[in-house]
Amino acid sequence: MFDDLSSSALRVSVAGLAARQNAIADNIANIETPGYKARKVNFEDALRGAVERGDSPSSVAPSTDTSLEPTRLNGSNVNLDEETLSHIDTTMRYQLTLRALDSKYGMLRDAIKGA
């Protein structure tokens, strides 16, 4: 009941988006750290591929890559504008995904209650 395709995909999305939020926070916190390379979290393509192949979405884990963007004079490649926009986008996606999960579980709750 809780391991259907959509529930699994939504849970993987929440985990991936949370990992991305943590990476963004680390990137911003280290913007002035000499030699720091920004991290990028990816999971959407792997999740999409798993769903298209009929594999369980729960097998998908977020991957973290190091940004290859050009560096500033101190060797850091964190771009505050890019991180800010990514934070806003990720936060909106996270909230939407949580609402979808809440709605799904709300329907199950109503069905159990017989409402």
Secondary structure, 3 states (H helix, E strand, C coil): CCCCHHHHHHHHHHHHHHHHHHHHHHHHHCCCCCCCCCEEEECHHHHHHHHHHCCCHHHCCCEEEECCCCCCCCCCCCCHHHHHHHHHHHHHHHHHHHHHHHHHHHHHHHHHHCC
